Amino acid sequence: MVDAIALGGCLLGGGGGGSMAEGIKLAMAALKHGKVLLKDINAIDPESVVLTSSAVGAPSSSEAFVTDQDHQRTVELCQAVGVSGINAFITNECGGGSIFNGWVPAAILGLPLLDAPCNGRAHPTGLMGSMGLHRIKDYVSVQSAVGGNPKTGKHLEAVFKGTLDSASSLVRQCAVYAGGLVAVARNPVKASFIKDHGAPGAIKLALKLGEAMMKLKSSGPQAVASTSMDILGGNVITASRVRDKKLVSEGGFDHGKIVLEDGHEITFWNEYMTLECNGKRISTFPDLIMTLDGESGVPATSAEVRKDQMVIVVSASAKNLILGEGMRCKELFEPIEKVIGKEIISYLTL
């Protein structure tokens, strides 16, 4: 199931969510420690304490370094500051890499992984993946971060308690100092909260997408793209060559734009944020905008797309995705406009 989950997860990453190669590597590392039991949210006691596993950073960073031991250590740091009685894990989002967050600690500790990510697509900020917890007065967030290569002197471990905004900002800074990426454990909540505010069923959707795409691989990239959009109720927008790509890595994020030869332009902030053609808006985050390699049909993230590459662009409405509460909090979209220099909020339909 790993390859299919990675493939479908990467598509749902919408340009972000890490690489499939790293995700598969993380999954296989977890399976060396034991079985990973995927459970439905309804199969666990609503009072169960669940911890979110994630990774934070800029996907294109050449110094990014996180091990499976780092993922395990994030849980230990949370326990060290009073988080107890952990019954299960969830991942923060769907993405080629991030959909496997939580597998390592789940396998090591013998605890289940719930099919209820914080969000059923990838997103750029920690607050977007916090299921609306920032709106709960007096909620105290616990977040730990571990990553960086010890051989280059960049390894660090940290744990924070405070408001969601402050803790998330500090974790983002840890990613910068660690060379671009850290493993994260955060925000213990009850399963009942996740059922109402998370994205139950998103991992099964990723599996369904991946299995369908794998079956049609021999039929060509257009067939793979069309099938995935049939499942999501989306559209294949165009197939064109990348004329130009601008990417800047700063503050633990990647941002920039991809320009195609046929006039389509995609902006990104880790994930793809806007899709336009000759200045006309076609799709806006949290709508799913994704690129697939034009020769293989394999999803390609914003960090992986390169100049002169032939790509297929697909898009599906956010209304057809399984999204968490963070995608319904308008205030969380304001930073996107500042980064990419385009309107987002006026296009929101959720």
N, C-alpha and C positions, 0 to 999 in steps of 0.2 A: 504493500500500500504506500510505501514511502515515496516512490517516484511519482505516483499519481497525485498524492497530496502536495508534493512540491510543485508540480506542474500547475495544478489548479490554484494552489496558494499564490504562486507567482503571478498568475493572471489577475487574481483578486487583489494583488498588491498595488495594481494601478500605477506602476512605475517605481514603487518603493518596496519596502518589506524585505530587503536583502536578497542575496542571490540564491538560486536553487542549489548550486554546488555547495555552498556553506550550510544550507539547511539540511541537505542530505547527509553531509558530514556530521552535523550535530545529531541528527536522528540515529545514525549508525553508531555514534559514540554512546548514545543513551542506551541503545539495545544491547551493547556489550555489558552494561551494568544490570540488565534485567528486562522484564517485559514492561511495555507501556500500555496501560489499560485506558481506553477512551470510553468515557461514560456520558450518557445523556444527563442533562441538568436535572431531569425529573427522577433520576435513579439515585440521587443522593439526598440526605437529610437537609431540608431547607435551612437548618441552623448551623450547618457545617461551615467551618472557616476555610476560605479559599484565598490563595495568594496568586497574584499575577506575576508571570515571568515575561521579561521583554529584553530587548537590546536597544540601546540608544546610541546614535552617532551618524556620521556621514558615510554612506555606503562606498564612496569612491576613494576613501582615504587609503593610501598605500601602507600606512603604519598600523592599520586596524588589527588588533590581536585579542581574541577572546577564546578561552579553552572551555571544555566541558566542566573542568574543575572550578572555573570561575563562576559558572552558572550555579553549581552546588554551593559555593561559598556565599553567594548572595542570600540564600535562604538562611544559612547559619548566622549571618550578620543581623538579619531581621529577628531571628530568635534571640540573639544576644541583647537586643534592646526591648524585649518583652513580648514579642509576637509568639504566641503559643497555641497549641491545639490545631495545627494546620492539618486539614483533612483532604485537600485536593489542590490542584493547580489549574490555571487557565493561561492561555497565551494572550498577549495584548492585542494581536491583530492577525489578519491573514496576509501572508507574503511568502515568497519562495524560501526565505530563511526564517522569518519570524513566526510562521505557523508552527514551527517545531520548538519554539520557546516553551519551557516547562517540561520537556521530555526528559532531560538529564536528571533534574531533582526528583521527578516522578518515578523514574526507574530506580534511582539510588535509594530513595526512601520508601519505595513500594506503595506509593499513593497514586490515586487515579488522576488522569487529565480530563477535564470536562470539555465537552463540545459546546463551549459557550465563550468564545473570545470576547474581549472588551469591545472589539469592533470587527465586523465581517469583511473589512477591506483595510489596507494600510493607510496610515495617517502620519503627518510630520511631527506633531508635538505630543508630549506626555499627557497633557490635559485632555486632548482629544480621545485618548485611550483610557480615561479614568471614569467612564460611565456616568458622568454628571456629578461625581462626588464633590467637585469644587463648589457646587451650589448648596451643599449641606453645611449649615452654620456650625462652627466649632469642630468640624471633622479634622482629625490629626492624621496626616499622612506619614507613613513609614516607607522609606525607599532606600535600598542599598544598591551600590554600584561597584563592580569589580571588572578589571580589564587592563590591557596594556602589556607589552612584552617586557619581562624581567631583564632580558639580555640587553635591551636598550635603555634600561632605567626608567621605563614609563609605567610599570605595573603599579596599580593603586587599588585600595579597598576603602570604601566609605559607606556610612549609613547615616541617614538624616531623618529627623522627625520635625514636622512643622506643617504649614499650609501646603496644599497641593502645588500651588504656583511656585513657592520658594523651593520646595524639595525638588520639583521637576527641573527648575532652573539650575540648581546645584548639581544634579545628576548630569545634565547636559554639559556643564563645565568639566565634570569628571571625564566625559567622553573626549573632550578637547585635549585635556592634559594627558590622557592615556594613549593618545595617538589617533583618535578618531572613533573609537567604539568601546562600549562597556556593556557587560551583562547586567541586568537589573531585576530585582524582585521588589514588589511594591503593593501597597494598599490592600491589606487583608480585609475581606468583607464576607458577609454570609452569602450562602448559595442563593437564598431567596432574593437578595438584592441583584445578583448577577442575572437571574432568570428574568427579572423585570427591566434591567437596564443594560444588559450585555447583548450578545449576538448569538443566541443558542441555534445550533444547526449549521453554523458557518463552515465548520471543518468538513462535515458531510457534503456540503455543497462544493467545497474545493475538491474533495475526492471524486464526486460525480463529474465535475468539469475535467479533471485530470484523466480519468478513465476514458471519457469520450474523446478527448484530444489524442490520447495515446492510440486508440483504435483507428483513428483516421490519419495517423502520421504518414502512412504510405500513400495516401491519396493527395498529399500536397499541402502546402501552407494555407492556401485559400480555403480548403475544406476544413482544416483545423480551426481557422479563425471563424468561419461561418457557423460551425457546430457549437463553438463556445458561446457565440452571440445568440444562437437559437435557444440555448439553455437559459441565458440571462435576459432574454428579450431585448437584446441590443442590436447594433449594426456594425458591419464592416464599413469603415468610412473611406479609406483610401489605401492604395499600395504605391509607394513612391520611394525615391532615394533620398537619403539625408544630405542636404546641401551644406548645412552648417550646424555646429553644436557649440554652445557656450555654456561652460560649467564653472562655478565658483564654489569652493569649499571654505566655509567660515562659520564659526560659532557652533561647530558640531553638525552642520547641515550641508547638503548640496543644494544649490539653486542655479537656475539658468533657463535656457530655452533650446529647442530643437526645431530647425527650419527644414522643411522638405522641398524638393524641387517643384512640386505641383502647387505650391502656395500655402499649404497647411503649416501651422506653427503651433508647437506645444510648449507651454511654460511648465517648469517643475520646481518644487521645493521638497526634495527627496521624491515625493510622489508627483504625478502629473496633475497640474492644477487647472489649466485651461487648454482647450483645443479650439483653434480658430482657422478659418480659411479666408485669405485676403481681407483680414480685419473683422470678419463676421464670426461671432461666437457660436460654436457648435455644442460644446460640453463644458461643464464647470464642476470642479470638485465640490461635493463628494461623489458626483457621477463618476463612473469608472471609465478612465481613459487609459488605454494600454497599447504598447507596441509589441509586435511579434516579428521575429526575424523573417525576412521575405523569402529565404531559401529553405529554412527548416520548419518554420511555423512555431518555433519555441519562443515563449514570452521573453522579452528583453527589457530589463529595468532601465530607468533613466541613467544610471551609472554605467550601464553596459552598452547602450546605443552609441555607435561611432559614426563619424563622418564618412560618407559614401556608402554606407550600409543600406541595403534595400529593406524596407520595413513595411509591415501591414499595420494600420492603425484601426483599432476597434473602440467602441464606446457603448456603455449601457447606463441607463438612468439609475440614479441613486435609489429611486423608488422600487427598483427590482432587486436591490441588494439586501443582505441581512446586516443591518447597521446597529451599532450601539448608541447609547444616549449622547455620547460626545459629539455625534454628527447632527444632533438636534439642538445644540447650544450655540446660538448665533454669535455670541461674544467670542467664541474660540476661533472664529474665522477671520477676525480683524487683523491678526499678525500676518496672514497670508498676503493680504493686499499690499502691506508695506514692503514685503520681500519681493514679490513679483511685479509690483507696479500696475496691477490690473484689478478691476472690480470683481469681487466674489459674492459678497453678501446680497447684492441686488438680484443675483441670479439664483439664490437658494430657493428650493421648493419644499424642503423638509420642515 
